[in-house]
Amino acid sequence: MNQEKLRHLLGQLQQEIAKGDALDEETLALVKQLNVNVDALIESAEDVNAPVMDDAIALEARFAATHPMAERVLRELIDTLGRIGI
């Protein structure tokens, strides 16, 4: 259930980003890294949770002023990660 929710939220994030203004290269790199880290978390039992949460929090701060819907999706992603113990 949580894995499906995380994947769904990543999809929503991609949709919101596509709707908004173009992002700078650094922010795009953070989004890609977040996707990689969440996929690694879902697919393995390795302790990759610290980078996932750090990446999500950094992106949430970047999107606060410029992409409010993407920020909302990231907040939900962070909450979901917190509920599963990340």
C-alpha positions in Angstrom: 0.0 0.0 0.0 2.7 2.5 1.0 4.8 1.6 -2.0 1.8 2.2 -4.3 1.2 5.5 -2.6 4.8 6.6 -2.9 4.8 5.8 -6.7 1.5 7.6 -7.1 2.8 10.7 -5.4 5.9 10.7 -7.5 3.7 10.6 -10.6 1.6 13.5 -9.3 4.8 15.4 -8.7 5.9 14.9 -12.3 2.5 16.1 -13.5 2.6 19.2 -11.4 6.1 20.0 -12.5 5.2 19.6 -16.1 2.3 22.1 -15.7 4.4 24.8 -14.2 7.3 27.0 -15.3 10.5 25.4 -16.4 12.8 24.4 -13.6 16.5 25.2 -13.2 18.9 22.4 -13.8 19.7 22.0 -10.1 16.1 21.6 -9.2 15.6 19.1 -12.0 18.6 17.1 -10.7 17.0 17.0 -7.2 13.7 15.7 -8.6 15.5 13.0 -10.6 17.6 12.0 -7.5 14.4 11.9 -5.4 12.9 9.5 -7.9 16.0 7.3 -7.9 16.1 7.3 -4.1 12.4 6.5 -3.7 12.7 3.7 -6.2 15.7 2.3 -4.4 13.8 2.5 -1.1 10.8 0.6 -2.6 12.8 -2.0 -4.4 15.3 -2.9 -1.7 15.7 -3.3 2.0 18.8 -1.2 2.1 18.8 1.9 4.4 18.4 4.6 1.7 15.9 6.5 3.7 18.0 9.5 4.8 18.7 10.7 1.2 15.0 10.3 0.3 13.8 12.4 3.2 16.6 15.0 2.7 15.8 15.3 -1.0 12.1 15.6 -0.4 12.5 18.3 2.2 14.9 20.3 0.0 12.5 20.2 -2.9 9.6 21.2 -0.8 11.4 24.3 0.3 12.3 25.2 -3.3 8.7 24.7 -4.5 7.1 26.7 -1.7 6.9 30.0 -3.6 7.0 28.9 -7.3 5.1 25.6 -7.5 2.6 25.4 -4.6 0.8 22.3 -5.9 4.2 20.5 -6.3 5.0 21.6 -2.7 1.7 20.1 -1.5 2.5 16.7 -3.2 6.0 16.8 -1.7 4.4 17.5 1.8 2.2 14.4 1.3 5.2 12.3 0.2 7.2 13.4 3.3 4.2 12.6 5.5 3.9 9.1 3.9 7.6 8.5 4.4 7.3 9.5 8.0 4.3 7.1 8.5 6.4 4.2 7.2 9.3 5.1 9.6 11.7 6.9 7.3 
